[in-house]
């Protein structure tokens, strides 16, 4: 399963996982890869989401490439690359954050947030020892504002990502693998496709599966927006007991438990947000600029496989560290914690 959240890094962030043992809510589904993407933030505000999502991506891709290492023959079987272009998964998600105060030197008002997301993931033909994949994604935030809160009523993004994984067992040694990813996107308050709303994120990692239960990855992520153009990333995945998985990566920590073949429970932190071009000023002096929206969600979740192909995913908890930063206008709004709930459907082909 891939989750995009390189926003989704001021960047809409991407984090990808193979639908398998990799990551929170993952399940073994024959080595399919899923993806997501997001845009990027700037300066110090960018570092937190970049590390969070990048660490998740690194962890998950390490697991995916470990499966590729297990089947280096390049066949279309489980874990191997497909012989043709194919649609592998469609996901739809709706989430709602309850009313929370928005402050800047005192309360300005409050905001409720509705979030909609759609993603279609594809597998691509690949030569022996490689895995190629891609995904098309769309997401939208709608804000129900009260009071004099200088925010747009919606934010929207559309993007695509391309990922290549390479088994390096022959080149370096057993268990080694590498990943490269490119993710262009457009994010704004008006769903515009323009140079102002364009963002490009790229990532490269290398890692090693030390054992069937432990792997690590390191790499770098770069983006076209932000004061920090290149940032190092690190991730670790550990299956510390049967059916239990732990993922660590500053500041991301998550644990999941496979209750049964159909049910998986998880707990952890997830990033939401991105950097968006604001074309219509929500207040004086805030037009034709950029807004970095980010929040960390701490929660509990479950994924239940209803049928061979269809799964339902639920999640709930609290939003933490919610901020709205017009970083080039020196205006930052702080949001108080609020409860959230999420419901999603996933169909795998």
DRENDO-1510 file (C-alpha; in Angstrom, 1 decimal, always signed):
<recs>
REC; n; res; u; v; w
REC; 1; UNK; +0.0; +0.0; +0.0 .
REC; 2; UNK; +1.4; +3.4; -0.8 .
REC; 3; UNK; +0.5; +6.5; +1.0 .
REC; 4; UNK; +1.3; +9.6; -0.4 .
REC; 5; UNK; +2.0; +12.1; +1.8 .
REC; 6; UNK; +4.9; +14.0; +0.5 .
REC; 7; UNK; +2.7; +16.9; +0.5 .
REC; 8; UNK; +1.2; +14.8; +1.4 .
REC; 9; UNK; +6.9; +17.9; +2.4 .
REC; 10; UNK; +5.8; +21.4; +2.2 .
REC; 11; UNK; +5.8; +18.9; -0.3 .
REC; 12; UNK; +3.0; +16.8; -0.8 .
REC; 13; UNK; +4.5; +13.8; +0.4 .
REC; 14; UNK; +4.7; +10.4; -0.9 .
REC; 15; UNK; +5.2; +7.4; +1.0 .
REC; 16; UNK; +4.9; +4.1; -0.8 .
REC; 17; UNK; +4.5; +0.6; +0.5 .
REC; 18; UNK; +4.1; -2.7; -1.1 .
REC; 19; UNK; +0.8; -4.2; -0.2 .
REC; 20; UNK; +2.3; -6.6; +2.1 .
REC; 21; UNK; +4.1; -6.9; +5.4 .
REC; 22; UNK; +5.2; -3.3; +5.0 .
REC; 23; UNK; +3.9; -0.7; +7.2 .
REC; 24; UNK; +0.8; +0.2; +9.2 .
REC; 25; UNK; -2.3; -1.4; +7.8 .
REC; 26; UNK; -0.3; -3.4; +5.3 .
REC; 27; UNK; -1.2; -6.9; +4.2 .
REC; 28; UNK; +0.4; -9.5; +2.0 .
REC; 29; UNK; -1.3; -9.1; -1.4 .
REC; 30; UNK; +1.1; -10.8; -3.7 .
REC; 31; UNK; +3.7; -8.0; -3.9 .
REC; 32; UNK; +1.6; -5.2; -5.3 .
REC; 33; UNK; +2.9; -1.7; -5.0 .
REC; 34; UNK; +0.8; +1.3; -4.1 .
REC; 35; UNK; +1.7; +5.0; -4.1 .
REC; 36; UNK; +0.8; +8.5; -3.0 .
REC; 37; UNK; +2.2; +11.9; -3.3 .
REC; 38; UNK; +2.3; +15.4; -1.9 .
REC; 39; UNK; +3.8; +18.7; -2.1 .
REC; 40; UNK; +6.5; +20.5; -0.1 .
REC; 41; UNK; +7.0; +23.0; +2.7 .
REC; 42; UNK; +9.8; +25.4; +3.3 .
REC; 43; UNK; +12.6; +26.0; +5.8 .
REC; 44; UNK; +12.3; +24.4; +9.2 .
REC; 45; UNK; +8.6; +23.9; +8.7 .
REC; 46; UNK; +9.4; +21.6; +5.8 .
REC; 47; UNK; +11.9; +19.4; +7.7 .
REC; 48; UNK; +9.3; +17.8; +10.0 .
REC; 49; UNK; +6.9; +16.5; +7.3 .
REC; 50; UNK; +9.7; +15.6; +5.0 .
REC; 51; UNK; +11.4; +13.4; +7.6 .
REC; 52; UNK; +8.1; +11.9; +8.7 .
REC; 53; UNK; +6.9; +10.9; +5.3 .
REC; 54; UNK; +10.2; +10.2; +3.8 .
REC; 55; UNK; +11.1; +7.8; +6.6 .
REC; 56; UNK; +7.8; +6.0; +6.0 .
REC; 57; UNK; +8.6; +5.8; +2.3 .
REC; 58; UNK; +12.0; +4.5; +3.0 .
REC; 59; UNK; +10.8; +1.9; +5.4 .
REC; 60; UNK; +8.1; +0.6; +3.1 .
REC; 61; UNK; +10.2; +0.6; +0.0 .
REC; 62; UNK; +12.8; -1.4; +1.8 .
REC; 63; UNK; +10.2; -4.1; +2.4 .
REC; 64; UNK; +9.0; -4.0; -1.2 .
REC; 65; UNK; +12.6; -4.4; -2.5 .
REC; 66; UNK; +13.3; -7.2; -0.1 .
REC; 67; UNK; +10.5; -9.1; -1.8 .
REC; 68; UNK; +12.1; -8.3; -5.2 .
REC; 69; UNK; +15.3; -9.7; -3.9 .
REC; 70; UNK; +13.5; -12.8; -3.0 .
REC; 71; UNK; +12.3; -13.3; -6.6 .
REC; 72; UNK; +15.0; -11.8; -8.9 .
REC; 73; UNK; +13.9; -13.7; -11.9 .
REC; 74; UNK; +11.7; -10.8; -13.0 .
REC; 75; UNK; +8.7; -13.0; -13.6 .
REC; 76; UNK; +5.1; -11.9; -13.2 .
REC; 77; UNK; +4.6; -14.1; -10.1 .
REC; 78; UNK; +4.1; -12.9; -6.6 .
REC; 79; UNK; +6.8; -10.3; -5.7 .
REC; 80; UNK; +8.0; -10.1; -9.3 .
REC; 81; UNK; +7.4; -7.3; -11.8 .
REC; 82; UNK; +4.5; -7.7; -14.2 .
REC; 83; UNK; +4.8; -8.5; -17.9 .
REC; 84; UNK; +2.4; -5.7; -19.0 .
REC; 85; UNK; +1.0; -2.4; -17.8 .
REC; 86; UNK; -1.8; -3.1; -15.3 .
REC; 87; UNK; -4.1; -1.2; -12.9 .
REC; 88; UNK; -3.4; -2.8; -9.5 .
REC; 89; UNK; -5.4; -0.8; -6.9 .
REC; 90; UNK; -7.9; +2.0; -6.4 .
REC; 91; UNK; -8.4; +3.7; -3.1 .
REC; 92; UNK; -10.9; +6.3; -1.9 .
REC; 93; UNK; -10.8; +8.0; +1.5 .
REC; 94; UNK; -12.9; +10.5; +3.4 .
REC; 95; UNK; -11.9; +12.0; +6.7 .
REC; 96; UNK; -13.3; +14.7; +9.0 .
REC; 97; UNK; -11.6; +16.8; +11.7 .
REC; 98; UNK; -13.9; +18.4; +14.3 .
REC; 99; UNK; -14.0; +22.1; +15.0 .
REC; 100; UNK; -10.7; +23.4; +16.4 .
REC; 101; UNK; -9.6; +26.9; +17.3 .
REC; 102; UNK; -7.3; +28.9; +15.0 .
REC; 103; UNK; -5.0; +31.3; +16.8 .
REC; 104; UNK; -2.4; +34.0; +16.2 .
REC; 105; UNK; -1.7; +36.1; +19.2 .
REC; 106; UNK; -5.1; +35.0; +20.5 .
REC; 107; UNK; -8.1; +33.2; +19.0 .
REC; 108; UNK; -9.2; +34.3; +15.5 .
REC; 109; UNK; -11.9; +31.7; +14.9 .
REC; 110; UNK; -12.2; +28.0; +14.3 .
REC; 111; UNK; -12.1; +25.5; +11.5 .
REC; 112; UNK; -13.6; +22.1; +10.6 .
REC; 113; UNK; -11.8; +20.2; +7.9 .
REC; 114; UNK; -13.1; +17.6; +5.4 .
REC; 115; UNK; -10.6; +15.7; +3.4 .
REC; 116; UNK; -11.3; +13.7; +0.2 .
REC; 117; UNK; -8.7; +11.5; -1.6 .
REC; 118; UNK; -8.5; +9.2; -4.6 .
REC; 119; UNK; -5.7; +7.2; -5.9 .
REC; 120; UNK; -5.1; +4.7; -8.7 .
REC; 121; UNK; -2.0; +2.6; -8.7 .
REC; 122; UNK; -0.4; +0.9; -11.7 .
REC; 123; UNK; +2.3; -1.7; -12.2 .
REC; 124; UNK; +4.6; -1.4; -15.2 .
REC; 125; UNK; +6.6; -3.9; -17.2 .
REC; 126; UNK; +10.2; -4.2; -15.9 .
REC; 127; UNK; +13.4; -6.1; -16.9 .
REC; 128; UNK; +14.9; -8.8; -14.7 .
REC; 129; UNK; +15.8; -7.6; -11.2 .
REC; 130; UNK; +13.7; -4.4; -11.4 .
REC; 131; UNK; +10.2; -3.3; -10.3 .
REC; 132; UNK; +8.5; -0.3; -11.9 .
REC; 133; UNK; +5.2; +1.3; -10.6 .
REC; 134; UNK; +3.2; +4.5; -10.9 .
REC; 135; UNK; +0.2; +6.2; -9.4 .
REC; 136; UNK; -2.3; +9.0; -10.1 .
REC; 137; UNK; -3.7; +10.8; -7.1 .
REC; 138; UNK; -6.2; +13.6; -6.3 .
REC; 139; UNK; -7.0; +15.1; -2.9 .
REC; 140; UNK; -9.0; +18.0; -1.6 .
REC; 141; UNK; -9.4; +19.8; +1.7 .
REC; 142; UNK; -12.5; +21.8; +2.5 .
REC; 143; UNK; -12.5; +24.2; +5.4 .
REC; 144; UNK; -15.7; +25.3; +7.3 .
REC; 145; UNK; -14.5; +28.5; +8.9 .
REC; 146; UNK; -16.0; +30.6; +11.7 .
REC; 147; UNK; -14.6; +34.0; +12.6 .
REC; 148; UNK; -12.0; +36.2; +10.9 .
REC; 149; UNK; -9.7; +33.3; +9.9 .
REC; 150; UNK; -7.6; +34.2; +6.8 .
REC; 151; UNK; -7.7; +30.8; +5.1 .
REC; 152; UNK; -9.2; +29.7; +1.7 .
REC; 153; UNK; -12.3; +27.6; +1.8 .
REC; 154; UNK; -10.6; +24.7; -0.1 .
REC; 155; UNK; -7.2; +23.3; -1.2 .
REC; 156; UNK; -6.8; +20.9; -4.0 .
REC; 157; UNK; -4.0; +18.8; -5.5 .
REC; 158; UNK; -3.5; +16.4; -8.4 .
REC; 159; UNK; -0.2; +14.5; -9.0 .
REC; 160; UNK; +1.5; +11.5; -10.3 .
REC; 161; UNK; +4.5; +9.5; -9.2 .
REC; 162; UNK; +6.9; +7.1; -10.8 .
REC; 163; UNK; +9.0; +4.6; -8.9 .
REC; 164; UNK; +11.8; +2.2; -9.8 .
REC; 165; UNK; +13.2; -0.5; -7.5 .
REC; 166; UNK; +16.4; -2.4; -8.2 .
REC; 167; UNK; +17.7; -5.6; -6.7 .
REC; 168; UNK; +21.4; -5.1; -6.0 .
REC; 169; UNK; +22.2; -8.6; -4.9 .
REC; 170; UNK; +24.5; -9.2; -7.9 .
REC; 171; UNK; +26.1; -5.8; -7.8 .
REC; 172; UNK; +26.7; -5.3; -4.1 .
REC; 173; UNK; +25.6; -8.4; -2.1 .
REC; 174; UNK; +22.7; -10.3; -0.8 .
REC; 175; UNK; +19.9; -8.2; +0.6 .
REC; 176; UNK; +20.9; -4.9; -0.9 .
REC; 177; UNK; +18.4; -2.9; -3.0 .
REC; 178; UNK; +17.8; +0.7; -4.2 .
REC; 179; UNK; +14.8; +2.9; -5.1 .
REC; 180; UNK; +14.4; +6.1; -7.1 .
REC; 181; UNK; +11.2; +8.1; -7.3 .
REC; 182; UNK; +9.9; +11.2; -9.1 .
REC; 183; UNK; +6.7; +12.9; -8.2 .
REC; 184; UNK; +5.3; +16.0; -10.1 .
REC; 185; UNK; +2.1; +17.6; -8.8 .
REC; 186; UNK; -0.1; +20.7; -9.0 .
REC; 187; UNK; -1.5; +22.1; -5.7 .
REC; 188; UNK; -3.5; +25.3; -5.2 .
REC; 189; UNK; -6.7; +26.9; -3.9 .
REC; 190; UNK; -8.4; +26.7; -7.3 .
REC; 191; UNK; -7.3; +23.4; -8.8 .
REC; 192; UNK; -5.3; +25.4; -11.3 .
REC; 193; UNK; -2.7; +23.8; -13.6 .
REC; 194; UNK; +0.1; +26.4; -13.8 .
REC; 195; UNK; +3.7; +27.0; -13.2 .
REC; 196; UNK; +2.9; +28.7; -9.8 .
REC; 197; UNK; +1.1; +25.6; -8.6 .
REC; 198; UNK; +3.7; +23.1; -9.9 .
REC; 199; UNK; +6.0; +21.2; -7.5 .
REC; 200; UNK; +8.5; +18.4; -8.2 .
REC; 201; UNK; +9.9; +16.0; -5.6 .
REC; 202; UNK; +12.5; +13.4; -6.1 .
REC; 203; UNK; +13.9; +10.7; -3.8 .
REC; 204; UNK; +16.7; +8.1; -3.9 .
REC; 205; UNK; +17.4; +5.4; -1.3 .
REC; 206; UNK; +19.6; +2.4; -0.7 .
REC; 207; UNK; +19.0; -0.2; +1.9 .
REC; 208; UNK; +19.7; -3.7; +3.1 .
REC; 209; UNK; +17.6; -6.5; +4.5 .
REC; 210; UNK; +19.7; -7.9; +7.3 .
REC; 211; UNK; +17.3; -10.7; +8.1 .
REC; 212; UNK; +13.7; -11.7; +7.3 .
REC; 213; UNK; +12.5; -9.5; +10.2 .
REC; 214; UNK; +14.8; -6.5; +10.1 .
REC; 215; UNK; +15.8; -4.0; +7.4 .
REC; 216; UNK; +17.1; -0.4; +7.0 .
REC; 217; UNK; +17.2; +2.2; +4.3 .
REC; 218; UNK; +19.0; +5.6; +3.9 .
REC; 219; UNK; +18.7; +8.2; +1.2 .
REC; 220; UNK; +18.0; +11.8; +0.2 .
REC; 221; UNK; +14.9; +13.7; -0.9 .
REC; 222; UNK; +15.0; +16.9; -3.0 .
REC; 223; UNK; +12.2; +19.3; -4.0 .
REC; 224; UNK; +11.8; +22.4; -6.2 .
REC; 225; UNK; +10.2; +24.4; -3.4 .
REC; 226; UNK; +11.5; +25.3; +0.0 .
REC; 227; UNK; +14.7; +26.7; +1.5 .
REC; 228; UNK; +16.0; +23.2; +2.1 .
REC; 229; UNK; +16.5; +21.7; -1.3 .
REC; 230; UNK; +18.1; +18.4; -0.2 .
REC; 231; UNK; +17.3; +16.5; +3.0 .
REC; 232; UNK; +18.7; +13.1; +4.3 .
REC; 233; UNK; +16.3; +10.4; +5.3 .
REC; 234; UNK; +16.6; +7.2; +7.4 .
REC; 235; UNK; +14.2; +4.3; +8.1 .
REC; 236; UNK; +14.1; +1.1; +10.0 .
REC; 237; UNK; +11.6; -1.8; +9.9 .
REC; 238; UNK; +11.5; -4.6; +12.5 .
REC; 239; UNK; +9.1; -7.5; +12.8 .
REC; 240; UNK; +9.8; -8.1; +16.5 .
REC; 241; UNK; +7.3; -10.9; +17.0 .
REC; 242; UNK; +5.0; -13.0; +14.8 .
REC; 243; UNK; +2.3; -10.8; +13.3 .
REC; 244; UNK; +3.8; -7.6; +14.9 .
REC; 245; UNK; +5.6; -4.9; +12.9 .
REC; 246; UNK; +7.4; -1.8; +14.2 .
REC; 247; UNK; +8.5; +1.1; +12.0 .
REC; 248; UNK; +10.8; +3.8; +13.3 .
REC; 249; UNK; +11.9; +7.0; +11.5 .
REC; 250; UNK; +12.2; +10.5; +13.0 .
REC; 251; UNK; +9.6; +11.6; +13.9 .
REC; 252; UNK; +7.5; +8.6; +12.7 .
REC; 253; UNK; +6.8; +5.7; +14.9 .
REC; 254; UNK; +4.1; +3.1; +14.2 .
REC; 255; UNK; +3.2; -0.5; +15.2 .
REC; 256; UNK; +0.7; -2.9; +13.6 .
REC; 257; UNK; -0.7; -6.3; +14.5 .
REC; 258; UNK; -2.2; -8.9; +12.1 .
REC; 259; UNK; -5.1; -10.2; +14.1 .
REC; 260; UNK; -6.3; -12.6; +11.4 .
REC; 261; UNK; -5.9; -13.2; +7.7 .
REC; 262; UNK; -8.6; -10.5; +7.1 .
REC; 263; UNK; -8.0; -8.0; +10.0 .
REC; 264; UNK; -5.0; -5.8; +10.7 .
REC; 265; UNK; -4.8; -3.2; +13.6 .
REC; 266; UNK; -2.4; -0.3; +13.7 .
REC; 267; UNK; -1.4; +2.6; +15.9 .
REC; 268; UNK; +0.9; +5.5; +15.0 .
REC; 269; UNK; +1.4; +9.0; +13.7 .
REC; 270; UNK; +0.6; +10.2; +10.2 .
REC; 271; UNK; +1.2; +13.5; +8.4 .
REC; 272; UNK; -1.5; +15.4; +6.5 .
REC; 273; UNK; -1.1; +18.6; +4.5 .
REC; 274; UNK; +1.0; +20.2; +1.8 .
REC; 275; UNK; +2.1; +23.4; +0.2 .
REC; 276; UNK; -0.4; +25.2; -2.0 .
REC; 277; UNK; -0.4; +28.2; -4.3 .
REC; 278; UNK; -3.0; +30.8; -3.1 .
REC; 279; UNK; -4.3; +32.7; -6.1 .
REC; 280; UNK; -7.4; +34.3; -4.5 .
REC; 281; UNK; -6.5; +36.3; -1.4 .
REC; 282; UNK; -8.6; +35.2; +1.7 .
REC; 283; UNK; -7.4; +38.4; +3.4 .
REC; 284; UNK; -5.5; +41.6; +2.4 .
REC; 285; UNK; -2.0; +40.8; +1.3 .
REC; 286; UNK; -2.4; +37.1; +1.1 .
REC; 287; UNK; -3.0; +36.6; -2.7 .
REC; 288; UNK; -0.5; +35.1; -5.1 .
REC; 289; UNK; +1.5; +33.5; -2.4 .
REC; 290; UNK; +2.0; +30.0; -0.8 .
REC; 291; UNK; +0.3; +28.4; +2.2 .
REC; 292; UNK; +2.0; +25.5; +4.0 .
REC; 293; UNK; -0.7; +23.4; +5.7 .
REC; 294; UNK; +0.3; +20.6; +8.0 .
REC; 295; UNK; -0.9; +18.5; +10.9 .
REC; 296; UNK; +0.2; +15.3; +12.6 .
REC; 297; UNK; -2.5; +12.7; +13.3 .
REC; 298; UNK; -2.1; +10.4; +16.2 .
REC; 299; UNK; -4.6; +7.5; +16.1 .
REC; 300; UNK; -5.7; +3.9; +16.0 .
REC; 301; UNK; -6.9; +2.2; +12.9 .
REC; 302; UNK; -8.0; -1.1; +11.3 .
REC; 303; UNK; -8.1; -2.6; +7.9 .
REC; 304; UNK; -10.6; -5.4; +7.2 .
REC; 305; UNK; -10.7; -7.5; +4.0 .
REC; 306; UNK; -14.3; -7.8; +3.1 .
REC; 307; UNK; -13.7; -10.0; +0.1 .
REC; 308; UNK; -10.7; -11.2; -2.0 .
REC; 309; UNK; -10.4; -7.8; -3.6 .
REC; 310; UNK; -12.2; -5.3; -1.4 .
REC; 311; UNK; -11.0; -3.9; +2.0 .
REC; 312; UNK; -12.4; -1.2; +4.3 .
REC; 313; UNK; -10.0; +1.0; +6.3 .
REC; 314; UNK; -11.0; +3.0; +9.4 .
REC; 315; UNK; -8.9; +5.3; +11.5 .
REC; 316; UNK; -9.6; +7.8; +14.4 .
REC; 317; UNK; -7.8; +9.9; +16.9 .
REC; 318; UNK; -6.5; +13.4; +17.5 .
REC; 319; UNK; -4.8; +15.9; +15.2 .
REC; 320; UNK; -1.7; +17.5; +16.7 .
REC; 321; UNK; +0.6; +20.3; +15.8 .
REC; 322; UNK; -1.8; +21.8; +13.1 .
REC; 323; UNK; -0.3; +24.9; +11.4 .
REC; 324; UNK; -1.2; +27.2; +8.5 .
REC; 325; UNK; +2.0; +29.0; +7.4 .
REC; 326; UNK; +2.1; +31.8; +4.8 .
REC; 327; UNK; +5.9; +31.5; +5.0 .
REC; 328; UNK; +6.8; +34.2; +2.5 .
REC; 329; UNK; +4.4; +36.7; +4.1 .
REC; 330; UNK; +5.6; +36.0; +7.7 .
REC; 331; UNK; +2.1; +35.0; +8.8 .
REC; 332; UNK; +1.6; +31.7; +10.7 .
REC; 333; UNK; -1.6; +30.4; +12.2 .
REC; 334; UNK; -1.7; +27.7; +14.9 .
REC; 335; UNK; -4.6; +25.3; +15.2 .
REC; 336; UNK; -5.6; +23.6; +18.4 .
REC; 337; UNK; -5.9; +19.8; +18.7 .
REC; 338; UNK; -9.2; +18.3; +17.4 .
REC; 339; UNK; -10.6; +14.8; +17.0 .
REC; 340; UNK; -10.7; +13.2; +13.6 .
REC; 341; UNK; -12.2; +10.1; +11.9 .
REC; 342; UNK; -11.4; +8.5; +8.5 .
REC; 343; UNK; -13.1; +5.9; +6.3 .
REC; 344; UNK; -11.7; +4.4; +3.2 .
REC; 345; UNK; -12.2; +1.7; +0.6 .
REC; 346; UNK; -9.5; -0.2; -1.2 .
REC; 347; UNK; -10.0; -2.4; -4.3 .
REC; 348; UNK; -7.1; -4.5; -5.5 .
REC; 349; UNK; -7.2; -6.1; -8.9 .
</recs>
